[in-house]
């Protein structure tokens, strides 16, 4: 860990310590006013314990020691030895909290806690507390355990009578001759069964009866029954001591093997080192890039030149980031950025809705203009008819209208001297004027709609700029991820005797934070693969005329709307002959190859190389800690597909191998083609589409078992989507008045590496930018679909992963020679599934201190483990119940809601979790806590501060044991 990163973790812990001190202070205030609230004291104790353990791990030994003293005095207070708490005792406790605050302040300032200052400020406070409360002794520990269990009589009997009985049985089993084993086992079962009846522990009595029944059924398995019974009784004893009576076993398991108890030297609170070995180990190498990064820099940067290589011992790595000019910055929480992204997603939906409405208005206006043209023609004919009526019609005066003035005027002038008008004339005149007014309204609407469309275009432009800037805010440089790789490469170099140089290009390339997190495991595995499979040993490299020091290069750059990451090595490359031999070893004999003809023997290099991503496929001659099990590359591809990414491989014999990873720039907004198949609207991301074209019937050609498309001289496999995706009740597409842009069968050309495939859809509706929405619920998305989007008119459209859909179709029936060969690989042997590999490589860290969890996570991730975190035993159980694959657990003891003992009792009683090894990591170094944890089923026990290499070695043993179990 770099010095900067270490200081950041320490400062965050000190901030957490301040919060714990606030908790202690608020819990202590008011103690003199009444009876001691045990729940309140428990919270204060947990806070003091967290400071003690965390400070020890961070190297703040003085703070850890003082917190330890305070914790002991609080325990004395809890067991009631202090009597009534008066104001002076409360003041002493508060003074001790003040002293701890000062120690925290000194540590935050980077100073050293001087002995003279401690002697004059801290020591007098604790001496006064000691004078009032005395020493904390083992009897106090027993009282605390009894109170926490809530069963004083049961605890006493299980600590004395049960313990004595089990010790006698253990002594007989430990001897070579095992004298009187049968008699002693029967006596123990009868005594313990009677004790269970006396204490009304039905399960405990049933366990003793089960032992006797097993003796009657299989007396020849006497020793196995005795050992299984002893283990079950020890577990029952531990469960009673922690009050987990409902988890008491009723039967013995003869198939259960005795776990090896991994001992760990205990450390007491008086010899804690100032700096733990783990921190010293971390500080040896690992230099991280400074986080001065301009988040709003342009995404169109070109690939920079390679930086200088690391030193001979791989202690440093120079990334190609240039420091941005100093500027004002503020801290914004990731949650706020996510909220902004969600709001922008809604804005995109509303923007698309506005564009749809404007488009609809434009269509309506075009219809109106056509109608106006018809009216103009009618107006012309109407004027002609009006003129004819005016010139031929003689209007007789109406005699009965009662208007004498009009009659007189009409009779006074003849037709040439004054026009006469009838009601028909008036109607004609009104119609002509209305037509002119409609023409004027149509022109006004045209002008206003043009203004609205111009504003909509500006809105689209501004929102796209906003999207780009918001995307950059969500992004982090890839150097944040690969900053831990030099340490991993250094460790591998020392362990396997290979000198390797790591080069980085494009370290400043920005990647979406969620994508960056998902890239961690795939990139680390490819790095380890390049080191193990690619780079030769020094002697081989010398013989090949290469420098003894190998080179691995990681490069990142943008290509269109994708990020491209390459990992290259200058090793010997991938041996294609070994891949062919492996395929034959999986069950394809020579006769079958001849039968397949050139379809198999001429498999192209890319098709052969793609086989390395199949589950269980490996050409390694032996299994090592780094590779050879045939599961890693499959997990690389699986994890990348979860973020719509892909991986390809290229190799040149004797020159090296290059893995190319492509991932989208962002996971929130994507541009799609909207197509229709079998009456359902589907969205295809444009980055997967090479070309779109209408299909003429003569372009499709039927071959043996496969329809192909003759496109520009290439024979491209044709997939008619409506034959593969059928829906029980497709919604009517008539709900929209829009018409498709291409109202005929259309083909989408999909690029799969260097190959093409054609997907035929029924109609093409257009292209637009949409927001991706994840489908939440218990029903999983079908193969080939990764989410959905909401159109402007409110319709929900599924988002298609074109490559995954094609693979699903191939698996369902579109068989060719390559798919048959891949099937042989998959069925040739029992390969560990990706879930088993992921489970084996995942460690759950359970601790109520977030900084302790972070510290452990950094340590384990550097060693190549995936880390799942839980803040207490209850959350850990919930995560295990949700199906998270876990290979091992590192667990604290004292935590809120459910402590480590309760967590152990639960998982060892759960058939799905009982085989998960659990290593306890706690500040409790006493034998009593250790033995109780071991009796509950812990596989290892470590005291804080721990030794990193011992913890990693223990986890490695857990992993190897699980692998043997799987095999």
Secondary structure as UniProt FT lines:
FT   HELIX           3..28
FT   TURN            29..30
FT   HELIX           31..33
FT   HELIX           38..58
FT   HELIX           61..79
FT   TURN            80..82
FT   HELIX           87..108
FT   TURN            109..110
FT   HELIX           115..117
FT   HELIX           118..122
FT   HELIX           123..133
FT   HELIX           138..149
FT   HELIX           152..174
FT   TURN            179..180
FT   HELIX           181..198
FT   TURN            199..200
FT   HELIX           202..217
FT   HELIX           219..221
FT   HELIX           222..241
FT   TURN            242..243
FT   HELIX           245..247
FT   TURN            254..255
FT   TURN            269..270
FT   HELIX           277..282
FT   TURN            283..284
FT   TURN            295..296
FT   TURN            312..313
FT   HELIX           334..392
FT   HELIX           404..412
FT   TURN            415..417
FT   HELIX           423..473
FT   STRAND          475..477
FT   HELIX           479..482
FT   TURN            483..484
FT   HELIX           485..496
FT   STRAND          500..505
FT   TURN            507..508
FT   STRAND          510..512
FT   HELIX           513..529
FT   HELIX           530..534
FT   HELIX           538..543
FT   TURN            544..545
FT   STRAND          550..559
FT   TURN            560..561
FT   STRAND          562..569
FT   HELIX           576..585
FT   TURN            586..587
FT   HELIX           590..596
FT   HELIX           598..601
FT   HELIX           605..610
FT   HELIX           611..613
FT   TURN            615..616
FT   HELIX           632..641
FT   TURN            642..644
FT   STRAND          646..652
FT   TURN            653..655
FT   STRAND          656..664
FT   STRAND          669..677
FT   TURN            678..679
FT   STRAND          680..685
FT   HELIX           686..688
FT   STRAND          689..694
FT   HELIX           697..699
FT   STRAND          700..703
FT   TURN            704..705
FT   STRAND          706..711
FT   TURN            712..713
FT   STRAND          714..720
FT   HELIX           721..723
FT   TURN            728..729
FT   HELIX           733..735
FT   STRAND          746..752
FT   TURN            753..754
FT   STRAND          755..761
FT   STRAND          763..773
FT   TURN            783..784
FT   STRAND          785..790
FT   TURN            792..793
FT   STRAND          796..800
FT   HELIX           802..812
FT   HELIX           817..827
FT   HELIX           834..840
FT   STRAND          842..846
FT   HELIX           850..862
FT   TURN            863..864
FT   STRAND          866..870
FT   HELIX           873..881
FT   TURN            882..883
FT   STRAND          888..891
FT   HELIX           900..909
FT   TURN            911..915
FT   STRAND          917..922
FT   HELIX           927..935
FT   TURN            936..937
FT   STRAND          940..943
FT   HELIX           948..966
//
